[in-house]
Amino acid sequence: MKIENSKIENYALTVGLEVHVELNTRTKMFCDSKNDPDETRPNVNICPVCMGHPGTLPVINKEAVKSVLRLGVAVGGELADYTEFDRKNYFYPDIPKGYQISQYKHPLVKGGNLDGVKITRIHLEEDTAKSLHPIENSKLKIENSLLDFNRAGVPLMELVTEPVIHSAEEAAKFAKELQLALIYLGIAEANMEKGELRLEANISVSKGDKMGTKVEVKNLNSFRSVERSIRYEFDRQIALLETGAQVVQETRGWDEEKGETYSQRLKEDSHDYRYFPDPDLPKLFIKEIAEFDEETLKASLPELPWQKRDRYKNDLGLKDADIEIYVREVEWGTLIEEVAEILKDRGQVQVASNYITTDLKKVINSESIVEVVRMLSAGEISSRGAKEILKVIQENGGEPRMIAEEKNLMQISDREVLQKLVEEVIKENNTDQIQFLVGQAMKKSSGRANPQLLQEILQKLLNKE
């Protein structure tokens, strides 16, 4: 679906995100059943509590509450003083109780900001079971849906943003930054392929002062899907408005293969779920629980992605593109920090970073990188030689200087030797073009002559003439 640019310019896109994250606690949200996303056997991590058997009583997972509060502190949100859990009533085969334990009026966290996007709330609930359908039953010759309740009751954090996102790229960028924060905090693996991080986008298109109608696109399981679905909905809604049709408030799914959304059901409002406080769970007064003290939680936070970016920029002087690699790939970040700690010199650290980000396919010993950079800075090897040495170390290991000597990569920097080489080149070539003469001298030396010294010597000799 393509819309003319002249028409698109008349419309504004507004997006709010709802992000669901499975927390990596040892047990489920309200029982002692194991929380194991890697379990492949169906219906083994279950018990009467998470299966909703009559007469069972849920117990709040303290670690899950703490995880949400730590994220709240990290994004500058307001921690609740009083909070409670509610029953969200609706029927679907994947919720065994006929309701989901969630939070409505009193979330654990209100407000906050991440990557420039305002956050409305962060609350806790329990996940649903996993539906598998259709499954072909060869005996009955029909297609069945199956339910795996291993996931039912897993702590599920929901983060809701304000509708302040105005492009598909901005939405995906926020989601990536949230995923990174969750991993740094150690509260979730946030693997989208496993369904540990799932997104829903509330999308509306407005023209002038007229507010748009919100459409929810559910279960987006990749950053690519987030971007593509928002772009598609933007175009779809504009196309409807251009023909005078109305945008229906509804829930839509996303078909990754077709690259389009499709209608699922009319969008429910909060009153449709008949929320009421869960009578089986106690009210929580956060400030009365010592380990939930805000200062204690702040002290437990690691260095966060945005803090690391600032440190790499200000202390190490690295390029933004390199910094992003180190922030997102922790083992590479550890490597550049080890290198920087030894080298100290910002210029040399950036040189090392250039080789790490362009020439290394796997992490190697930091001392090897430092030695290569120092040999390069001293004029003992060329940039080409440095690349060759690093390639050998990755493939076979070894010590940089020994590799350089064995492979004849040590650069010639002896002025007397280079002087004779330059004089020969000048005699053999009737030109005063310095770069050409440098090239000829490099050929004569099989690429081992120091090009900077060659240029310096040539300049002096040609000026004398």
N, C-alpha and C positions, 0 to 999 in steps of 0.2 A: 504494500500500500504506500503510494507516494503522494505527498501533498506539496503543492507549489510553495516555494519559499515565501512568496509575497503573502500567501494566506497564513502560513505558520507564524509570521511576524505579528499577526494580529491577536495571537493567543498566548496565554501564560500557563506554564505547567507548574503544578504544586504537588509535592509528594511528601507523605509521612510514612515512616517505616515502623513495622512491628517485627522485632527480632526475637526468635525463640532459641534458647541455648540450653543444651543438656549439660548440667554440671557434673564434674568428675568425682563426686563423692564416692565413698566406699560402698554405701548402701543407698537404698531408695529414699524418697522424700518422707514417707510416713511409716516405714517398716524396716525390718532388718534384711530384707531380700537383697541380694548382691546387685550392684549397679555395674553391669559389664556389657558395654556396647559391642564387644568382639565375640560375644557368645553366639554361636551359629545354631545350636540345638534349640528348637522352639519350646517355650513354656517350661523352662527349668528354673529360672530365677524368679519364682513366684511364691506367694504365701496367702493365707486367708485374708490378710489385711489388704494387700494390693489387688486381690481378686474381688474385694468388696463383699465378702461373706457376712451374713447377718451376725450381729453380736460382737464383731471385731472393733478394736479401737485404734485409731492412728496415733502416732507419736511424732512430733516435729523433729526433723533432722537439723540439729544445731549447726553443723558444718555448712549445710546449704544456705542457711540464713546468713552466716558469717561471710560466705563467698559473695553474696549479693551486696552486703553492706560494704565489703572491701572495694567492690567495683564502684559503688555509690561514692565512696570517699575519693577514689581515683579520678572520677569525672566531676568532682565538686558538687555533688548532689546533697540534698538535705535528708539526713537520716531520720527515720520515723522515731518518735518517742513512744507512740502507741501503734500497734499493728494487730491485725487479726486475719484469719483465713475464712474464706467464704465458700459456699457451695454454688457452683455454676451449673444450673440444671438444663440438661438437654440429653436427648437419646441418640446414641450412635453405637453400633456393635463394639467399637474399640474402647469404650469406657464401661467397665464392668459394673460400676455402682449406679449408673444412670445419672450421675453428676460428676463434675470434676472439681477437686479442691483447688481453689485459686485465691486471688486477692482482688478486691474491688475498690471499696472506698478508702481503705487504709493500706496503701502499698508500703514496702520497706524503704523505698527511696523516691523522693520527688525532686524534679529539676536536675540540673547538671548540664554539662556541655562537652561534646567530644568532636574533635575535628571541625569546630565551628558550627556544629549542628546542636540545637537545643534539645534536651531530653525532657520528656513529660514525666515519665515514671519508670521505675524498675521494680517488678514484683516477682513473687515465687508462686509456682503452681506444680502440679504433677503432670507428667507426660501421659499420653494415651498409649494403647497397644498399637502394634503395627499390623496393618491390613495387607494381605497378599492376595491380589486378584488380577485377572482370573486364573485359577488353577484348574487344569484339565483333569477330570477324573475318568480314567480309561474304563473303569468297570461300569460306572453309571452312565457314561457317555454324555455327561453334562459338565458345565463349567462351574466350579465352586470358588468362593472366597474363603481364605483361611485367616485366622487371627493368632498372632504370636504376642503373648502378654509379658514377655521379658522386659519390654520397655515401659509397660504400664506402671505408673508410680515413680518413675525416675525424676529427680529434681529438675524442673524446667524453669529457667529464668526467662521472663519476658521483659524486653526493653522497648518502650514506645517513644518515638521522637515527636517533636512538634512538626506540623506541616510547613517546614521552612526550606525544604530541598526543592531546587528548581531545575535540575537536569539529571539525566540518567547517570552521567559520569559522576556527579556529586554523590548520588545515592550509593553507587558501587564503592566509591572511595571511602565513604563513612563506614560501610559494612566491612571493608578490609581493615580499617583502623580499629574497629571494635573487635574483630577477630584477633588482631595482634595484641590488643590490650588484655583480652581474656587469656591468651596463651602466656603472656608475660606475668600475669597475676597468678597463673597456675590453677585457675578455677575451672577451666574447661579445655578440652582438646580442640573443640570448635571445628571438627572435620566436616565439611559440607557434604562430601561424598557419602559419609555414614549417617547423614541426617542430624548431626550433633549441633549444627547451626542452620536454622531455617528462617527465611525472610518472607514477609508479606508487605506489599506496597499498596498504600492508599493513594490513588492517583485521581486528580481532578484537573480539568482544563477550563480556564475562564477567559472571557473576552470583555475588556473594558472593566466596568465596575460590577458586572454580573458574575456572581459566584458560580463555580462549577459544581457538578454533581460527583460525589466521591465514589470511585469504583475500587474494590479491593481485589488485588491479584495475589493468590495464596501459593504457599509452598514453593518458593523460588530457591532452588538448591545449588546455585552457583552464582558467582559475581557476574558472569556473562549473561545468565538468565535475568538477573536484576536489570541490567542495562537494556537488554533487548526487549523485555516485556514492557518497560516504562516507555521506551521509544514507540513501540507498537501501539500502546494504549493512547499515547499522545496523538498519534496520527489517526487512530480509529475514532477517537472522540471528536477531533476536529472535523473529520469527514462527516460525522453525524450532524454536528452543529451547522456545517456549511449547507446541508440539505434541509435544514429546518427541523430535523428530528431531535428527540430528547435523549439525553444520556440516562440510562436506567441505573439507579443505585443497586448494585448487585455484587456478588462474589464471583470472580472469574478464575479459571485455571490457566496455566501456561503450557502450551505444547511446544517443547523445544525443537522437535523435528520440523514442524510446520512453521515455527517462528511466529505464532499468533496466540492470542488469548481466546478463551471460550467460556460461555456462560455456564455457571454451576448452579447457583441458587440466588434468590433475593437476599440482600444483606440484612442480617439480624441487627436489632438494636439491643442495648444492654438490658432493657426491661424484659426482652424475650427470654432471657436466661433465668429470671426470677432469683437473683442473687439473695442469699441471706447468710449470716454468720454460721459457720460450722459449729454445732453444739458439742462436738466431741473433742475440740481442740481448744487449748487455753489461749487467752489474750496475752500478747507479749508487750511488756514495757521495756523497751530496748535499753534505756539508760540505767535500768536496775541490774542489767547483766554486765558484769565487770569486763569480760573479754570483748564486749561489743562497744566499749568506750571508744569514742571517735579518735582520740589521740593514740590509743593503743592500736587501733586499726591502721591509722596513718603510718605508725612506726613499722607495721608489718609489710608495707608496700615495697616492692622492688623498684628499681629504676624503670620508669615507664617509657614506652616508645618515643613519645614527644620529648621527654627529658633527655633520652639518649641522642636524639637527633641534634638537640641544642649543644650537647657536650661534644659530639663529634665535629660539629661546625665550629664552635668557639675554641675548643681546646686543641683539636687536631687539625683544623683548617681543611677538612676534606670537602670534595665536591658533593653537591646534593645527590647526584645520581649514584655515587659510590656509597654515600651515607644510607640511602634507602636499601641497598643490598645488605649492608651490615646490620641494619635494624631488623630486617625481615628474616635474615639467615643468621641465627645466633652463633653458629660455629665460625662463620666468616668474621663476624663482629669480634669474637674472642681473638681470632688470629690478628686482625689489624691492631687491636689494643696491645697485644703482646709485642708486636713489631714496633709500635709507637713508643712503648715503654722503654725499649732498648735504644731506638734511634734518637729520640728526643727532638730532632730537627724537623720542623713542620714541612719544609720542602722535600726532604728525603722521605718523610712519611707519605706524602702524596705520590711520590715516585713509586714507592712500594705498593700503594693502593692501586695505581695504574696497572701494575703487573698482576696483582691479585685478582682484579676484576676483569681483566682481559685475557690473561694467559694461563691462569690456573683453573683446572677442572675439578680439582679436589684439594682439600686442606693439606698443607705440608708444614714441616717444622718452621717455626717463626725465625729461628736463628739462621736458617738457610736463606730466607728472603732478605734478612738484614745483611748478610754477607754479600749477597748479589748486589744489593743497592750500594753498599760501601765500595765494592770493586768498581761499579759503574761510576760512582761519584769521583773516585780516584783516577779515572781514566784507564783502568786496567783492562776493562772489557767494554765492548760497544753495546748499544741497545739490542742489536741483533744477537750478540753473544749472550746477553742476559736472558733473552727469551729462550735460546737454545739450552742454556744451563737449567732453567726452570723446567723445561720440557723433560730433560733427562731425569731430574730429581723426581718428578711426578711418576715417571715410568719405572725407574730403577732405583731411586734413592741415590745417595752419595753426597760428597762434600763439594760445594761450589768451586773452590779454587782448584781442587784436584781434577774436577770435570773440565774446567776451562783449559788446564794444561794438557790433559789427555786428548782433548778435541781441538787443540791448537786455536783456542778462542781468546788467549791473552792478547791484549791490544799492544801494538808497538808504540811506545811513548818516548823512546830514546831520541833526543833532539838531533844528535849527530847522524843516526841512522836515517831519520826522516829528512834531514837536510840533503843528504846524498840522493835520496829517493826523489825529492822535489827537483833537484838540479837535473836529474836524468829526464824527468817528465817535461821540464821546460825545454830542454834540448830537442826532445823528440816531437814536440808539438809547437807549431808556430802560432801561438795565440797567447793573449794575456787574460783570458777568461778564467777567473779563479775557480769557479765551481766546476768547470770542465776539467781543469788540471787536478783538482782534488779527486774527482772521479777516476781519472787515469791513474793517479797515485794509489788509490784504494784498490784498483784492479791489480796493479803491480804487486801490492802487498797481500793479495788474496783476502782483502777486506779487513786486515789486521791493523792497519795504520790508524792512529788517532786522528780523526778528521778535523777536530778543532785545532790541534797542533799543526796539521798540514796547512790549514787555511792561514794560520798565523805566520808560519814560515814563508808561505807563498806571498803573502801580502808584503812582508819585509823585503823579500828578494825583488819583487816586481816594482816596488816603490824605488829601490836603489837604482834599478835600470832606468 
